[in-house]
Structure formats: structure tokens, C-alpha cells
Amino acid sequence: MTLCAAHRSNGEPCHAHAIHGGRVCNVHGGRAPQVKLAAEERIRALVQPSLDRIQRTIGDDANPQLALAAARDILDRAGYKATEKVQSEGRTVIEIEYIDRPGLNAASGSNGVAH
């Protein structure tokens, strides 16, 4: 977590944690609506590059352990959970089960995945 970039009245750096995505703590302006909005926009700007990076990692045959870990993370976050891992003839098979999460609107056909 990032430390607050502001300084105290005595000139020393503030050693409090900055708000998520922000550069200052609540005491030094982190509660202000424009600061919260800027922090949220910084986080949103990182979503697509992060997804691109994970997608490249999943497709990287040079590091299968990392690719598997990235794939598991995405499945977990999408509401799927690995139920069993079976190794046979040098191959790894992972069975997955969809865990229904409250709050998803089943009537609209939403599966929780952004398109």
C-alpha cells in the first residue's frame, strides 16, 4: 500500500497509508470527492492493461505454472472454482464448478462476465 505523499505541519512526511488508488491519506484530502474520483479513475485505467497481461501470461507456454496460476485466478474471480485436479499421462486436468454468486441477475441472462 502506498504512503501518503503529503507532509505534516512540521515538515515531516505523513506516514499514513494513502487511499486505494490515491496519493494522499484521508487526513490530507483523501476524503474529497474529486480525489476519490481521480483515485478510482487511476484504478480503472489499470484494468485493461492488467487483463491483457494476464491473457498473455495464460498463453505463455514457456512458463506453464504461471499460466496455470493466472488461469485459476481468472476462473476464481469469474465465479468458477476448481473442484479437483487430476494428473494422468503427464497431463493436468482441472474440473471446474460454477458457484452461483448472489447479486447476479439470472433473469436477464447475465453470467457476470463483461463483454
LINKAGI-V325217 format. One record per residue. N is the residue number from 1. RES is the residue in one letter. PHI is phi in whole degrees, 0 to 359 (999 if undefined). D_LAST is the distance of its C-alpha to the last C-alpha in Angstrom with 2 decimals. Layout:
BEGIN
((N RES PHI D_LAST) (N RES PHI D_LAST))
END
This chain:
BEGIN
((1 M 999 30.52) (2 T 282 31.77) (3 L 274 35.15) (4 C 301 35.89) (5 A 274 36.90) (6 A 281 39.47) (7 H 241 43.18) (8 R 285 45.54) (9 S 297 48.51) (10 N 271 50.74) (11 G 93 48.64) (12 E 284 47.20) (13 P 293 43.49) (14 C 286 41.63) (15 H 260 40.69) (16 A 282 38.19) (17 H 282 34.51) (18 A 287 32.25) (19 I 294 29.43) (20 H 302 26.03) (21 G 81 24.73) (22 G 254 28.00) (23 R 244 31.32) (24 V 229 33.74) (25 C 277 34.63) (26 N 300 34.90) (27 V 294 38.58) (28 H 261 38.06) (29 G 111 35.51) (30 G 294 32.38) (31 R 275 32.53) (32 A 296 32.41) (33 P 304 29.37) (34 Q 291 28.93) (35 V 288 29.15) (36 K 298 26.56) (37 L 297 24.18) (38 A 297 24.88) (39 A 295 24.34) (40 E 296 20.93) (41 E 294 19.96) (42 R 297 21.35) (43 I 293 19.28) (44 R 299 15.98) (45 A 294 17.12) (46 L 271 17.40) (47 V 296 13.92) (48 Q 296 12.48) (49 P 300 15.91) (50 S 293 16.06) (51 L 296 12.90) (52 D 300 14.33) (53 R 296 17.64) (54 I 296 16.65) (55 Q 298 15.04) (56 R 296 18.36) (57 T 295 20.34) (58 I 298 18.94) (59 G 274 19.96) (60 D 277 23.32) (61 D 285 26.04) (62 A 289 28.70) (63 N 226 27.84) (64 P 296 26.71) (65 Q 294 27.42) (66 L 293 25.12) (67 A 298 22.36) (68 L 296 22.92) (69 A 297 22.93) (70 A 295 19.59) (71 A 297 18.05) (72 R 298 19.78) (73 D 299 18.57) (74 I 296 14.85) (75 L 299 15.66) (76 D 298 17.79) (77 R 290 15.36) (78 A 274 12.80) (79 G 101 15.80) (80 Y 258 17.41) (81 K 228 20.96) (82 A 293 23.23) (83 T 259 26.17) (84 E 203 28.40) (85 K 241 28.94) (86 V 236 31.35) (87 Q 250 32.99) (88 S 214 34.76) (89 E 52 36.30) (90 G 78 34.73) (91 R 251 31.13) (92 T 252 28.99) (93 V 245 27.13) (94 I 241 24.87) (95 E 270 24.27) (96 I 236 21.45) (97 E 231 21.33) (98 Y 279 18.55) (99 I 259 19.86) (100 D 291 19.02) (101 R 257 18.49) (102 P 299 20.06) (103 G 100 18.16) (104 L 275 15.18) (105 N 274 15.65) (106 A 291 16.48) (107 A 294 17.72) (108 S 275 14.49) (109 G 81 13.00) (110 S 287 10.50) (111 N 252 10.41) (112 G 83 9.51) (113 V 257 6.42) (114 A 284 3.80) (115 H 252 0.00))
END
